[in-house]
Each structure stands twice: as structure tokens, then as C-alpha cells.
Amino acid sequence: MKASIVTLGCKVNQYESTAMTEMLREAGYEMTIPENVDVVVLNTCAVTGRAESEALSLLRRLRRQNPDAKVVGVGCLAQVNPGKMAGLADLVLGQKEKSALPEHLGLPSGSTLVSPPSLASGDMGDPRPARTRALHKIQDGCDASCAYCAVPMARGPSRSHPPGRVVAGLGRYMDMGVGEVVLTGVHLGLWGRDLGGGLNLSDLLSEMDRYLSNRPDPVRVRLSSLEPLEVPLAAEGLRKYAWLAPHLHSPLQSCSDKILERMRRPYRQARAGEVLTGLRRDIPDLNLGTDLLVGFPGETDEDFEITFEAAAALPLGYMHVFPFSPRPGTRAATLPDQVPPGVKRSRVARLKKLDRRKREAFLASQEGRTRQALVENTPHRSGRRKVLTDNYLAALLPEGVAAAPGEMVEVVLSGPLNEWGLAEARL
Ligand code: SF4
């Protein structure tokens, strides 16, 4: 029997797809590309309207490419809006149900199985990574209530993996020779809060440091994303631990206080800017990234200009820019003063240009520096080897350079960004 898993969305989804791949393999399936297979699983995202339509059109395409397959929908969209997928997939499984995927495959076509997220353990075990970088999920769910976000509905309240389990998982990845472990979670800065005893992410990093100081083999650990007010939890670790990559992604979403309030974000721009600027000042070569959500209901030209100016002034190395799209069931979907699509498009375009300038400027600041870089598993489409530096710069090695996938190499970077938006690197 052949099976295939297609993944949309965030690092947590990628992690969980790796876990499902392992489960199916253990159940005897041969895992392959999604063409003429017996089972095809689509792991969906529900974070934006675009993610939802992408999931639905992909389901249709997967059905066409695999006419005899059982098509299974899982992930956030399956959890928050199973009805939308029911007509397109043979089986729709919620967050809890997907952790017993092989068992559920025996269910008759047309079945939908979705438990409330508060009951969902979301516990997918520690998958064997298929790549040189492993995603290590240490937390799931979210206790916040940002007005635009459907994630708490899809994934329930915050749950953390205990420190012993996190460290043991890290050790297992190291035993497999993984070069980089990315700590992921839906709301990573909440790690520990549900475990009692006042534990937080900073304690976890100290625990990891104790473990790593007793291991002779090196590994690089990266934090996936931290909310602005939770950045201080990682600041000491980023300063002290050589194994922790100098890179942090912190989603600002907007820099206008009026919009932040409407979004129900728990900070104001001055404080968030202070935290990020302070961190960048303290840690040389740190690459600081952010997310910006453009065209939130009520965002006037003036609010957008405030965001644009503040983002331009912040020491950011890159920005991910998204247009706002209302998610059914969220507060933002019912807010008045929705921004017209054309206005959103032109604001997104302006911020994307700024993003390119930020990337160029950060690369220029790294020009001629020697950095540790991990050689990626699959070659770039140019045929050259692609590497990722500790401070999150993707670069291409010159043609013909012998570097094995998974190898940690020292590279010297040069710009400007090439036609693929990547840096050039030499050994
Ligand atoms: S912090 Fe806000 S945006 Fe992030 S998952 Fe929680 S509710 Fe969603």
C-alpha cells in the first residue's frame, strides 16, 4: 500500500506530518509522492482565508491525481471547519484523532471524527527527522485571544512537554546526527506555564545547557518564534549559549497602537520596539524577523504609515507580510471598517519592498563574515548546494563544491541577494 502526506502551514504542522509519516511507515505503508497512491493525507492550515482556499483546492487536485485513493483531511482546518472539507475528503480527522491516523484509516468513507480541542493531546511523539534539521515540538495550543486568530479554537489551551522529555528528545535527534534542532510550538513563550512550579522557557534553556555541556558532539538549536513580550525569556540564553542560534522571529503584526488594541495584542509598539531593539543591540549578528498583518479592520492610511515607519526604523533582518483575511468564528471577522482588497494589496506591496531592503541591509552587514552553515539535504533548483547559516541566512555554495548534506561548514557570505533571493557563500 502506498501513502503520501502533503503539508500546508506552520512548523508545528510540518513536525506533525513527519510524525504521521513515521506512523504510516510503521503500519506498513510505503511513503511516496502523491500520485496514484492508496492513501493521501492533507495536513491543513486555517490561519488565513487564503490558507483555507489553498487547502480546499489542493484537496480537489489530490483527488484528481489519485482517483482510487482514500483522501484524508487533517490539521487546523479539519478541526475548526470540518464541514468545509467533508464533501472533498473521504475522511476528516481532528487534532486529537490524527495521532491515531493508521487506526482511523479503516473508517468508512464519509466519516468525520473531530473532538473538541481542549481534549486533544496533540501528542504526536518524537518523529524521526527526514532532514538535516529536525523540528522538535515542545508546546501546543494557545491561551491568548488575538482577534484575528482561529488557532486557539483549533488547538485548545497551552500544553507543554515536560523538561525531561524535551531534553531526551533533543538527545535522540543528536544521536541520529541531526545538525540543527528547531524548538517549535504554537505559542512557544507559554512553555512551562501549565506545568506548575513557575517554570518558563528560560529554565528550559538552562536545563538544555546542562545537558549539552555533558555531550561531546555539537548541535545547533534554534527558537522558532516568540511573542514580543516573551522575548526576554530567551535573551539571556541567546547571549550566553553558543549552541543557541543568533536568530529570533517575533511577530509584531502591526506597529499602530490603535490597531494592536483592536487586534487584542497584549503590548504597545513602544514596549515591543524597545525589547527588540535592546536584543539586537546586545547580540551581535542576531537576525531578527517579524510578521506584519496588513489591512486589519479599521487600519487607516495613517495607521499603516505608523506601521511602515516603525518597521523601517526597527533593526529587522526580514519581515513576513500577510494581508488580513477574516476567519469565521473570530472576533475580527465581525468587526466593522474592513479594508478594501485593493488597499490591502498596495500596502502589502510596499511592505514587501521594505522587506527586500531589510534583507539586503542585513546581508550587507554580514558581508565577509565567517558563519557556521548547515548544508541542506536537497540541492537548490539551480543544482547548487544550499546552506543555512546560524543567523538564518540562506545562501548558495559555488557550483561543484563538495559539501555533504547535513555537514556543518564555515562559509563567508557575500551579497547582493541573487535572482532567487539568496546570498552567495564560499567555503
Ligand atoms: S498568540 Fe495570538 S496569534 Fe498567536 S496563536 Fe495565540 S491567539 Fe493566535
Residues whose N, C-alpha, C, O or C-beta is under 5 A from the ligand:
A	BS01	SF4	C142 A144 S145 C146 C149 V151 V186 H187
